[in-house]
Amino acid sequence: MSALASSISELFGRGGPVMWPLLALSLISVALIIERAVFWLSVHRRGREQWLGDLSDRLRAGDEAGARAIVSGDRSVYAAVGSAILASPPHDGLAIEMVERFRRSFERFGVTLSTVITAAPLLGILGTVTGIIQSFELLGETRNLADIESIASGIAQALVTTAFGLVVALIALFPYMIFRAQADRVVGAIERLSAARIDSAQRLARNPSSGD
């Protein structure tokens, strides 16, 4: 542990003060990734496609009691959407309404992760640029070619911030893309459930006797 702590301390000493906000971004991104991973694992658990298919079939058949029975035993965003669809009058903009109503829950922290992905490399470059500026200032002050080796070492050390910034961004990038795909999957399911509800209402309007 002491060797690890010493290595981390040396790394941050090389990178300079920019390493601290990069560390903060890395901790934030890891915490959000864990939270979103737990969320999506619970939402898209095993059997979810069958659950959605059953709910869609109930809505399309106009079986509101059966649809309510399906959503009543579930606490996911899909159950909340299903309950909202049942409580809303069917109309052409139902899918858009449901997506916008529940977008905050299934796209939560997406903007934050996107900001980390963008900001981390920029902070790394900032740290590198400031380190290079300091190295050239040292060269201008000493005017001694013998110090070129130490200046080159300083520039190499300054590049540590760029490397660290890229690592932080990459750590956040791949989970972010996975979470975006999961959010798109939710949008597709909302459109599917809304269409089933609208189809049922339209069929009932064409043939009122079918609802008896």
N, C-alpha and C positions, 0 to 999 in steps of 0.2 A: 504493500500500500504506500509506503514511504517513497519507493522508487517511482510509482505512478504519479503521486502528488508532486514529486520533484520534476518529472517530465512535463506535467501540465503547467506547473509554475514557469518552467523554462520556455515552454511554447508561448505562454501569454506574455512573457517578458520580451520575446522576440517580436511578437505581433504588435505590441503597443496597446494603447487605450482602446482602439477600435475593436479589439478582441472581446471586450466586455459586453457591448451591445450585441455582438454576434453570438456570444454565449447566451444572452437573454433570449434572443430570437430562437436559438436552437432548443432551449428548454420549453419555450412557449409552443413551438411546433410539435415537439414530442408529446407534450401534454394534450394538445388538441387532436393529434393523430390517434392517441390511445382512446380518447373520449369518442371520437367519430367511429373508430373501429368497433368499439363495444356497441355503439348505437346501430351500426349497419348489420352487425352480426345478429342482433336481436330482431331487427326489422326483416331481414332476408334469411331467416332461419330455414331449416329443412322443412319442406312441405308448404312453403309460402306460395308457390305457383299453383298448387292444387287448391289452396285456400282462396286465392284470388279468382281462380276459375269457378269455384262453387259460388262465390259471392256474385260474380258477373252473371252466372246462369240464373241465380235468384232474382237479380235486378231485371234482367231481360225478360224473365217470365212474369214479372210483376208481383212476385212473392215477397212483399215487404216484411211480413212476419218472419219468413225464413232468413231473409237478409239480416234483419235485426238480431236474430239468434246467432248468426255467424259472427257478427262484429262485437256482440256483447261479451264474448269470452276472450277478447284480444285487446291489448293496450298499445298496439303499434300505430304508426301514422296512417297505415292503411285502414285500420278500424275507425280512426277519427274521420278519415275521408269518407268512408262508407256511411257513417252516421250522418255526416253533413249532407251527403248526396240524398239520403232518404228524407232529410228534413227540408230540403230545398225543392222548390217547384222545378220540374224539368224545363230547360230552355236551351237554345243553341249555344249560349255562352257558358254553359255549366262547367265544362272542363276547364276553361280559362279561369273562371271564378274559383274553383277548387284548388287549382295549381297556385294561384296568387295567395289564397287564404293560408295554405299550408307550406308555402315555399320556405318561410323562415325556419321551420322545424327541420326540413330535410336538406337545406343548404346552409345550415348553421356553421359558422366559423370558416366558411369557404373563402370569404373575402380576406380574413386574417391569414389563412394559409397562403393565399395568392400573394398577399403583401410580403410575407416572409420570403417566398420564392423570388420575388422581384428585388427586395431590399437587401437581402444577404449578400449577393454578389457585388452590389453597388457599394455596400459598406466595406467589403473586402478590397475592392479596387481603391476606395478612398484611403484605407490604411496603407496600401502599397504605395500610392502616390505620395502621401505625406512622408512615408519612410524614404522614398527615393529623393524627395526634396531635401530632407535632412541630410542624406548622404552627400548630395552635391554641395550643400552648404558647407559641410565639413571639408570637402575637397577644395572649395574656394577659400576657406579659412587657412588650411594647412599649406596649400600650394606645394605639396611634397608628394612626388610620384611614389615614394616608398609606402605611402598610406593607401595606395590603390587597392591593395589586397583587402585591407580592413573595410574600405568603402564598398568594394564588391560584396564582401560578406554581409555588410549592412543592407545592401539592396536585396540580396538573397533572402535575408531574414524578413525584409518587408513584404516579400511575396507570400509569406505565411498567411497573411490576412486574406489574400485573394483565394488561396487554397481552402482556407477554413470557410470563407463565405460560400464558395462553390459546394463544399460538402454539406453545409447547412441547407442550401437551396435544393440539392439533390435528395436529401433525406425527406424534405417536405414535398418534393415534386411528384414522386410516384404514388404515395398515398393520396395526394390531392387529386390526381387523375382518376384513381380508382373510385374515390368518393364522388367525383363528378359523374362517372359512369353509373354509380348507384342512384344518384339523384335523377339522372335521365331515365333510369328504369322506373322510378316512382312516378315521374311525369307521364310516362307511357301507360302505367297502370291506372292512373287517375283518368286519363283520356278514355281508356277501355271501359272503366266502370261508369263514367259519365255517359258514354255512348250507349251502354246497355240500358241505363235508366231512361234515356231519351227514346230509344227504340221501343221500350215498353210503353211509354206514354203515347207515342205516335200510333202504335198498334191499337191501343185502347181507344184512341180518338177515332180511328178508322172503323173500329168494330167494337162499340161499347158493350155489346153482349158478351164479349170474351172476358170481361172483368167480373162477370157474375159468378 
